[in-house]
Amino acid sequence: MHKINKTNKSGFTLVEMLLVVLIILILATVVAINVSEHLMRANNAANDVEAKVDNMTDNNADRAGNLGAYGF
């Protein structure tokens, strides 16, 4: 009688699965770092715009207060 060897394996080995998880974690780390840097830049830009708007409104208030000097 002949022995039947099952050589048709399906699925992944543990090492293959660990490699896939490791690669996904590395990619997720790179993405998280880039996202945090871009959020920091966006926050800084928003703060700069807010400071410029505040400066503009302060200047307009000063100008409005000086209108009396011109007879208005």
BELNORCOR-V124806 format. One record per backbone hydrogen bond with DSSP energy under -1.0 kcal/mol. CO is the residue of the C=O (numbers start at 1). NH is the residue of the N-H. If there is no record, write none. Layout:
co->{CO/CO}
nh->{NH/NH}
This chain:
co->{5/7/13/14/15/16/17/18/19/20/21/22/23/24/25/26/27/28/29/30/31/32/33/34/35/36/37/38/39/40/41/42/43/44/45/46/47/48/49/50/51/52/53/54/55/56/57/58/59/60/61/62/66/67/67/68}
nh->{7/9/17/18/19/20/21/22/23/24/25/26/27/28/29/30/31/32/33/34/35/36/37/38/39/40/41/42/43/44/45/46/47/48/49/50/51/52/53/54/55/56/57/58/59/60/61/62/63/64/65/66/69/70/72/71}
